[in-house]
Structures are given as C-alpha cells and as structure tokens.
Amino acid sequence: MEDRPTFDLVGGNPPKLPSLPGGVVMRQDRDAVHDALLADINIHARNCIRSFGDFQLAISFSPAVVPILRRMMTDPLYREFPWSRTRVWLVDEAIVSEDDPQHRASILDGLVVEGSGMPIEQAHRIDISRPDAASAYAAQLREHLGWREKGQDRLDVVLVEQMSDGSWSGVVDAPGSDDLVVTMPVQHDAPARICMTGNAVRSARLLAIVAIGKPAAAGIGHWRGSFSVRKAGPLPPIDAAEVRWYVDYEACTE
C-alpha cells in the first residue's frame, strides 16, 4: 500500500512516488522520514507485545540507520517505547576489534542498551570469537522465536538501509540454502562479516528499508518496477515479507 503524504506547496512539487515491490512511505526530508518510520516501529512493537508477549527487532547499524536509533533514544515521543519487552538482534557484525567503528555490538551496547535501559540479556550480540559464529547465532534466533506458534516464529521488524548497489545493509542472499546467518569473507577493503540472509529477513513481519539521499536513489533504481523477477545484481529476495520503503524526495529523483 502506498502512503501518499501531504505536501508543503511552498517547497515545490514532490517527485513521483517510485514503483517498488512493497509499500512506499515518502516524506520531504530525512527528519520526516525518521518520524514516519519510528511511528510505525512503535505501533508494531505494541501490537506484537499484545499478541506474543514480546517484540523481536533486528537492526543493521549502518550509517543511515544509526541516526534513527539515536533519535529514538532522545526524543520524548519514544520515552515509553517498550524496551523491557523487546529483543534486539544484529543483522550483521564485522569481524573486527571492539574499538573499531564497524563493530556493531559496540554500537548496540553504547547506543541502544545504555540509552534505553533494556535488560542487557535481551540485546543479542554475535560472538565473533567462535569459529561457528554464524550457526550459533542462527541457533539463538531459532531458540527465541521457536516458542511462537508455527507461522508466527519470525522476526517482527527488520531495519536496514538501501545501499547504492541495490543490496540492503548487512543482508546477503544464499541461493539454494536454508541458512539464516552466514559468514562472508574479506572483500576488497571490507572485513569479513557475519550476516543474516534473505531467508531470515524476508519472512519478517515488516522489512523496513531506509532510503535517504542520492546514494539511495541509485539503489532504488535497481528495484524500480521489479515486482516478480529479480534483476541482475546483489538483490536479496523479498517474496514473503511485508516490505515498506521509507524514502525522502532526494532518493526518488532518477
């Protein structure tokens, strides 16, 4: 379903809403996009807690996502967010030292755990010291989701960034495999990573894709009109999740 916002006519005409495989929430600028996304996450959290007793949130702590979480920690509107009933999962983790800026668990601890006061055991880190880190994390996911009835044993919200190459931050495709989490080797200047697969994220109750600015516009270009057949490139499958794209005007300019 397409969310068509009201517009400030002083700012000129909005761009055309992009044709994407899923719902599109378009707002004029980054702050307005953040508002819309956080409002939806808040609603989903409370609905899931009423239905299941908890809320399962997976986050890729990428450059476009971190400011959203920072806003969530500081905005009085979200002071009552139900962190005590929320479990937070990492979509991906870099195999680097804890003082490296790419280390996702350090951001999780410093930004979310400390900022929210949530129980520390409900923030699920990936233990990169283990040789079986990927399979161990997948086992954690199954353990904490498996008690729900069949069909509801899935992540509630997955929050990722639209990357310029068409992929989503932290997500990799695993064709022909049922793996939920995999290890990605060193690529160019990027460190090895532990990443969720399309199998894990595409079944989420809501897959929220943040697409802000011109780099995101290039990534959206890979997806325009792609409703049933994937285009060439590193595009994760999205055939089962409720997908919602959160875009600003700049990301919608071709």
N, C-alpha and C positions, 0 to 999 in steps of 0.2 A: 504494500500500500504506500502511495506517495504522500509525503507530508508537504503540503504547499503553504509556506509561511506568508504572513502579511509583510508588506514591504514599505520602507520609507521612500516615498516618491522623490524626495529631495536628492537622494543618493543615486537616482537614475534607475533604469530598468534592470531587473535581475537577469542573470544568464539563464539559458534554457536548462530546465531540470534534466540531468543526464539519464539516459536509458541504461539502467544497471540491473543485474539479476538479484532483485530484492527491493525492499523499501528504501526510499531516499529521503533524508531529512536535510534540507538545505537552509542555511542561515547566512547572513551577510558577512560575518567575520568570525574569527576564532572564538572570542568570548561567548558569542551567541550559540555557536556550535557546542561549546562546552556545557552551556546551560541546558540545551536540549538533551544532550547525552546523559548528563548527571540526573536529570529529572527521570529519564527512562530507567536508568540503573536503580534509582531509589524505588520506583514502582515495582520493578522486577524483584528486587530484594524482599520487599514486604509481602508480595504475593507468594513467593517461593517459601518464605518462612511460615506463612499461614498454611500452605499446602503440605510442606515436607518437614518443617521444623528447623531448616537451615537454608543458607544461601551459598552456592558454590560459584565463586568468581575466579576466572583465570585472566591474567594480565600479562601482556608483553610490555615491559618497561622501556619502551622506545622513546626517542626524543619528542614525538608528538603526543605521547600518552602521559608522560611524567607530569607535565603541567596540569593535566586534568585531575590527576590524583592529588597534586599539591593544592589545587582549588578545593577539592573535596575535603581536605584536612583543615582548611582555614575558613571556608565560607560558612557563616552561621546557619544558612539554609540546610546544611547537611550535618549539623552538630548531632542530630538524633539518628543518624544512619545506624542501622542495627549491626554494628561490628561484632558484638558479642555472640551473634548467631551466624556469622559469616566465616567461611573458609576461603583463603586466598591461595591461588596456585600460580606458579610461574609458567608462562607459555614457553619460555626459553631461558637458558642460562649459558653464559660464556665460560669456558674452561680457562679461567684466569685467576690471579690472586684477588683476595678480598678487597684490597685497596685500589684495584683497577676500576676506572669509571664504568666499564662494561659489565661489572659483576652485579647481576640483577638482584641477588639475595640481599646485598648491602643496601640497595635502594628500597627493597621491600621492608627491611628492618627499620631503616632510618626514616623513611617517609610514611609508610602505612602503619606498621606496628607501633612505633613510638607516637605517631601523630594521632592514632585512633584509640589507643589503649586496648586494642583487641587482645584476647589471650594469645600468647606467643605460639602455643602449640597449634593454633589454627592457621598459621602462616606457613605454608609448605615450601620449604627450600629444596633444591635439587642438590644432593650430596655428590659434588663432582670429584671427590676423593675416591669414590667407589668405581672400580672397573665396570661394574654393571649399573652405572648411574641411571641410564635410560630405562632399563627394565624395572629397576627398583622404584622409580618414580611412577611408572605405569601401574605397578602393583599398588602403590598408595592411592592412586586415582580409583582403581577398581575397589579397593577396600572401603573407601569413604563414600563412594557412590553406589556400591553394590547392595546396600541395605534397602534402597528405594525399590519400589515395585518395578517390574520389567517394563521398559519403555520410558520410565522416568529417571533411570540410572545414568544421568548425563550431567555435564556442566550446565549451569544455569545461564551464565553470561561469559562470553569470551571477548576481551577487549584488545584489539590490535590496530596497528597503523597501516594504511595503504602506502606501499613503497613505490618508487618511481618505475621499477621494472615490472610491475603488475603483481608481485608477490605481496604477502602480508608479513609484518614483522614477527619473526620468531617461528613461523609456521612453514613446514616443508611437506611436500607431497611424498607419499610412499606407495607408488603403484604396485598392485599385486600383493600388498602386505596388510595385515590387520594391526600392525604396531600402532600404539598410541603415542609413543615417545621414541625418538631415535637420536643417535649420535651423528653429528655432521663433522667431517674432518676440517682441518685448516684449509681455508680458501683464500688465495691471494694474501691480503694483509689482515684478513679476519681470523680470529682464533677459532679453534674447534668449539662446537656448541652442542648442548643437549636441547632438543626442540620437540614440541608437540607436532603431531602430524595432522594432515587434513582429516584423518579418521577421528581424531579427538575433538577438533574444533567444529567440524561440520555438523555434528549432532547436537551441539549446544542449543539450549532453549532460545538464546539470542546470540548471534555473532555480530558484534558491533565493530564497524570498521571506520576509523577516523581518517578522513581525507581532507587535509587543510593545506592550502598554498599551491604554488606552481609545481613542485615535485610530485605532489599527489595527483595533479592534473594529468601528468604523463602516465601514472599508474592506472588511473581511471580509464585512460584511452585504451588500455589493453582489454578492458571489460565491457566497454560500450556495446550494447546490443547482444552480448554473449549470454543468452538465456538457457541454451540447452547443449551447445557444443563448445568445449573449451578451445580457446585459441592457443597457438604455439607459445611456449614460454613457461616460466615457473609459476603457473597459476594453481593454487590449491583448489580441490573440488569443493563445490558449495551446494550440493544437490539435496541436502537433508535439513540444514539449519534454517531457522528464520534469520535472514540476513538483513541488516539495516546499515546503510551507509550514512555517515554524518559528515556533510561536506559544506565548505564555505564557497562564496562566489568565485574566488580565485581558482579553486580546484575544478570549477566547472567550465572554465574557459578552454576551448580547444586550441 
